[in-house]
Amino acid sequence: MGCIEEMSYEILLGNTSFKECADFIKKNYREIYYVPPGYKIFDVYLIGVPPIPLGVDNDFVILPYIKPCHGSFVLKVPGAGEIRSLRSGK
């Protein structure tokens, strides 16, 4: 299993609720894909309230990330390969 901590990422919104993370993505990004909890991206399984919004901004994936005991965050992660998968519905 992958680890977000080992990846290059930027925190766009930190230590907040999952709802605020989802709302942030829906409000600030035009290209959005909705995935179910357990969706695997960057070799990490997402958790959250369905449907989970994932934004795309150029070659970056914008995602809500829940870190148990620390809260929810919106992360901006480079991921051209993951974007191709999202766009193709795989």
Secondary structure, DSSP 8 states (H G I E B T S, - for coil): ---GGGS--EEEEEEE-HHHHHHHHHHH-SEEEEE-TT-EETTEE--SSSSEEEEEETTEEEEEEEETTTEEEEEEEE-HHHHHHHHHT-
